[in-house]
Amino acid sequence: MAAPDKIKSEDIGKFPENRPPNLGPEPFKIDIDLAEAVFRNAFEQLGKWEGVSTYCIGYASDAADDSDAQDPAPEFVSRFTDVTPAVKPYSACTPPLRSSPKDKATGAPALLVTIGSVKCSSDTACEVTAGYFAAALAAAGWTCYLEKRDGKWTVKEVIDDWIS
């Protein structure tokens, strides 16, 4: 499937009025079902990293620079109880200043996974940037193109944007 039509700059941040309640922090408004589809796709793409005990998830204005990353609501994080490794909010891991992120509770290695910009061309077609950080030379970002059909968001295409 081809990517949805590109969004005009004046439409960035506009969302259809009939979206479910937002469970993300301001200013990161995002349809929670859309966010879940993007995170689940990321977990699937990442697979099970040897030695990683936790995925810490968050919202950032730019998935390539998660310096402003914020936690999703606990109700949202609880959607991922079926995922291994464990999924926790972004703040449950140490920030990637000079070393690899760690789970604050256990000290074990973790991956930071963030959603960045969200651009929707309609109430059934969106593009979302996402990325992960494991270490200075183990990080990547991509764009997901999603379609909503029969009330469910599905990732139709993923394009790698960068890797380190």
N, C-alpha and C positions, 0 to 999 in steps of 0.2 A: 504494500500500500504506500502510496506517495505521502509525503509529509503534508499536513494541513497548510492552507494558504498562510503566508507570512503575515504577521500582525503589523499594523501601522503603529508608529511610535505613540500616537495620541490614544491608542486603545490599550496600551500596556497597563495592567492593573485593573482593568474593567472585568467584571465577572457577571454572569447571568444572575438575575434576581432570584431564581428558584433553587439555588444551591443549598445543601444541608448546612446546619450550623457550623461555623468555623471553630475548631478546637486549637488552632495555633495562636501564638502570641502576636500582638500587634508589632510591626506592621505586616506580618507575614500571613495574610489572609489566603487560605487555600481550602478547596473542597476536600474534606477529610477522606472521602472514598478515592479521590484522585491521588492524594498523597500516599494512601495505603498501597495503591497499585504501583506507584513509582518506587517506594521503599521495597516492596516485595520483589519487584523486578531487579532491583539492585542486589538484594540478598541472593537471588537466584544466580545473577551474573558473577557475584563474588565467590559463590560456592562456600565451602568450609575451609577457611584458612587454617593451616596447621598452627596450633598454639594460641589462636585467638579465642578468647572466652566471651567476648561481648561486642555487639554492634551498638554504638551510641549514636542515636539519631537526633537530627535537629533541622531547623529552618534557618537559612542565611540569605542575605540579599544577593549573594553571588556564591555559587557552589564551589568556585575556584578559590575563594577567599572567605573562609568561614569564621573570620574574626568577630563577626557580629551574630554568630549562631545562637539560637535560642531553643529551649526545650519545647517539644510538643506537650500537650496536656496529658496527664496520666491516663485518662480514658482512651486516648489515642494509642499510647504506648502499649496498653493492655490488649490491643488488637493482635499483637505479635507473640502471644504466649506459646504459639505452636512453632516458632522459629528457633533454630539452633545455629549458631550460638545465641545466648540470651540477648534480647533487645532492651536497652535502657535509654533514658533521656540523655541528651548530649552532655549535660552537666555531671553525669555520673562517671565521666572519664576525664582524665587529666588533659589539658589543652596541649596541642602539639608545638610547644615552644622550641625546644632543642632536642627533643627525643620523641620516640614513638608514644602514642597515647596508651594509657593504661586505665583499667577499671579501678576507680578510686577505692571501692570496697575490698577488692581482692589483690590488687597490684598486678594482675595478669594482663597480658597484651590485649588491646582492643582496636577496633576499626571505627573511625568516625565517618558517618554517612550523612550527607546533608542534601536537602532540596534547596535549590536557588530560585531562579526566576520562573514564573508561571505566566504563559501567554495563551489565551484561549481565543480562537477565531469564532467559536460558537459555543452553545451549551453542550455540544457533543464532540468537540475537537480541541485539544490543548497540546502545547509543547511545554515541557518542564526540564530545566537543567538540574543535574544531580552530580554528586561526586563522592569520593571516599578518600580518606587519608589514613595511611598506616605508618608512613615514615617519609622523610624528605625525598627519597627516591622510590617511593611506593605509594603513589597517589594517581588519581585519574578523574576526569570529568566527562560527562556525556549529556546528550539531549535525548529525551524520550518523547515520542509522538504518540499520543493516546487518543482513543476513540471511545465514546460512551454508546453502548448498544444494549438495549433491553435493561437499562438502569445500572449497568456495570461498566466501569472503566477498564480498558484493556490496552496494554502497551502494544502498539502496532509496529514500531520501528525504533531502533536505538542507534544514534550516530555518536561515535567517539569524538570528543572535542579536543582533549589533551591527555597526556600521560607523562609521568615523571618516574 
